[in-house]
């Protein structure tokens, strides 16, 4: 128990240093931390995915606090650290795979929050170990693993189901702790000197993170509840979406009817959003592509989550080739994914007289387990003016035919509009 007390003392020192709570922060310190939090979100184009809670609460700290809206989990950063970073990774739904990195007194700490409904803890741990080895090829998993200090916590501190691992190389120590909460996986990685792999003094930081996130739950405080919206209000929501994505150079608000419409300037694709939906988001990807050549937009329509991804591939591809890539992505994320049983629509729907023909497109129908129930996912891919348009609709299995009809009509409309656009 002496070792455990020392570990907990180290954690308390770490948390105190990370949260800058040695003394009550001044208003200037809080303002500076909040501004840095805003800057982190702008850099990651993640304003729509996080709430900046820096300085909030009865006992504010000078730590940067960014809450992930979809999961409710909180990222905490020590202000001013060069390692501070928010990351948004590509996923089936925008914002379903994010990361936050900061530096504490003894280690770089990264928190990863992502949906993994079908993967076991063991499979997730194997993935994490593989990724660590990818960045530090000489790192080896310590076998047998040392005892898990979280299991030695006092009985009144409930420990969620989790797994952990330590990896050690000649230059670095790595510690991984992860657990699952519903469909969400929460993983913390520590990287520092060799002692990081063997001391485990930072493990309870993961426990504090998940306990606070479970207490809070997803953030819905900013979701509007008005059933109808005026044209002015719709346009204001469009402006907010563009502002949150920090991409006014890439998108313009073209809202003019009962839907929010935002046009992607480089491709001419128009993202449409149902008003007042918490899922509404624009995302700019592009770590491996020029800015603006990989974007996404998500909304909810008729109880279904609808996402579009618009991408400029480095080489010419057909709709079938692109669809095969995206189907593999879904099956990697959902190992039980299988072809859905029809009947489904004939995709050769005849356009209205005088309308241009829609772009040729390929559709896949997939089912997988989501939140303990079988879900239907419709994936549809077209290529327009050299841009790959990927549509994904997720709905309960009972709504698969309605989702198929909604998706087909929406894809036809979207590609016809895009073909008619004059782009940059």
Buried (B, 14 or more C-beta within 10 A) or exposed (E): EEEBEEBBEBBEBBBEBBBBBEEEBEEEBBBBBBBBBBEBBBEBBBBBBBBBBBBEEEEBBBBBBBBBBBBBBBBBBBBEBEEBBBBBEBBBBBBBBBBBBBBBEBBBBBBBBBBBBBBEBEEBBBBBBEBBBEEBEEBEBBEEEEEBBBEBBEEEEEBBEBBBBBBBBEEBBBBBBBBBBEBBBBBBBBBBEBEBBEBBBBBBBBBEBBBBBBEBEBBEEEEEEEEEBEEEBBBBBBBBBBBBBBBEEBBBBBBEEEBBBBBBBBBBBBBBBBBBBBBBBBBBBBEEEEBBBBBBBBBBBEEBBBBBBBBBBEEEBEBEBBBBEBBEBBBEBBEEBEEBEEEBBEBEEEEEEEEEEBBBBBBBBBBBBBEEEBBBBBBBBBBBBEBBBBBBBBBBBEBBBBBBBBBBEBBBBBBBBBBEBEEE
